[in-house]
Amino acid sequence: MTVFESPLHGRVDIQALENGVWVTYIADATGITIRRGGSRDGLGIKTDVGLCTFTLRDRQDPLHGGTFTPGQPVRIQTSTGPLFTGRIVDIASAYPLDKQHARTAARVTVTVCDAVQIHTTTPRYGCQIAQGFETFESRINRLASSAQAPIDVPVVGSPRGVYAF
C-alpha cells in the first residue's frame, strides 16, 4: 500500500460554530486525525465512538482568549459535504520552544466526538410494547423521540434496500 501525503488546504476545512456562524480554522491547523470503527460483540455489532483530533498553531489557546468550549459543534468539511461532525470534548494546549526563533508557539489540540457518544450513553428503559410487535422503523422512531442528538429517522412503511449495486 502506498500512502501519499499532500496539503489539505483547499480540500478539507475545519469549521466550528460560533454565534450561529461556521468559522474556518484550516489555515492554522497542523494536523487532523479522524478515527471511527466498530467490532463484533458476540451476535451483535458494537459501534465505537468516532473521534476527530486536530491541532491549531497559535489559535484558540484557552489560556489566552480562546473561545472553544466543550459541547461546541465542529465539522470537518470537504467539497462533497461533511466528512465528520461532532462536539468538542477536550481542549489541551502545549507551548514548545522554537529554538531557531527563540519563542514559544501555542499548540492547541482539540478532540471532537461524534453523536455515537451521546446515543450510547443515553439510558433506555423498558422493552415491552403494548402491541406485542414493533417494526424496525417504529422502534427507531420511538427511541429517537427521546434522543439527546438529532436523528434522521426512517419513514414507517418505506421500502428498504437490502442490496444495492
Backbone hydrogen bonds, N-H to C=O, Kabsch-Sander energy under -0.5 kcal/mol:
donor,donor_aa,acceptor,acceptor_aa,energy
4,F,2,T,-0.5
6,S,4,F,-0.5
11,R,8,L,-2.7
12,V,8,L,-2.3
13,D,77,Q,-2.7
15,Q,13,D,-0.6
15,Q,75,R,-2.8
16,A,23,V,-2.2
17,L,73,P,-2.3
18,E,16,A,-0.7
18,E,21,V,-3.0
21,V,18,E,-1.4
23,V,16,A,-2.9
23,V,21,V,-0.6
25,Y,14,I,-2.6
28,D,25,Y,-1.2
29,A,26,I,-1.1
30,T,55,T,-2.8
31,G,55,T,-0.8
33,T,53,T,-2.7
35,R,51,L,-3.2
39,S,46,K,-2.5
41,D,44,G,-2.7
44,G,41,D,-1.6
46,K,39,S,-3.7
47,T,45,I,-0.5
48,D,37,G,-2.1
48,D,46,K,-0.5
51,L,35,R,-2.7
52,C,112,V,-2.5
53,T,33,T,-2.9
54,F,110,V,-2.1
55,T,31,G,-1.8
56,L,108,V,-2.9
57,R,28,D,-2.7
58,D,56,L,-0.6
58,D,106,A,-3.0
64,H,61,D,-1.5
66,G,61,D,-2.3
71,G,88,I,-3.1
72,Q,69,T,-1.9
74,V,86,G,-2.7
75,R,15,Q,-2.8
76,I,84,F,-3.0
77,Q,13,D,-3.1
77,Q,75,R,-0.6
78,T,81,G,-2.5
79,S,11,R,-0.6
81,G,78,T,-1.0
83,L,76,I,-3.7
84,F,76,I,-1.4
86,G,74,V,-2.3
87,R,113,C,-2.4
88,I,72,Q,-2.1
89,V,111,T,-3.0
90,D,111,T,-1.5
92,A,109,T,-2.6
94,A,107,R,-1.8
98,D,103,R,-3.2
99,K,97,L,-1.1
102,A,98,D,-1.2
103,R,98,D,-1.4
105,A,96,P,-1.3
107,R,94,A,-2.9
108,V,56,L,-2.6
108,V,106,A,-0.6
109,T,92,A,-3.3
109,T,107,R,-0.6
110,V,54,F,-3.0
110,V,108,V,-0.6
111,T,90,D,-2.7
112,V,52,C,-3.1
113,C,87,R,-2.5
114,D,50,G,-1.9
117,Q,114,D,-1.3
119,H,115,A,-2.3
120,T,116,V,-2.6
121,T,117,Q,-1.3
122,T,119,H,-0.7
129,I,127,C,-0.5
132,G,129,I,-0.8
139,R,135,T,-2.3
140,I,136,F,-2.5
141,N,137,E,-2.4
142,R,138,S,-2.2
143,L,139,R,-2.7
144,A,140,I,-2.7
145,S,141,N,-1.1
146,S,143,L,-1.1
147,A,144,A,-1.3
153,V,151,I,-1.0
158,S,155,V,-1.9
162,V,160,R,-0.7
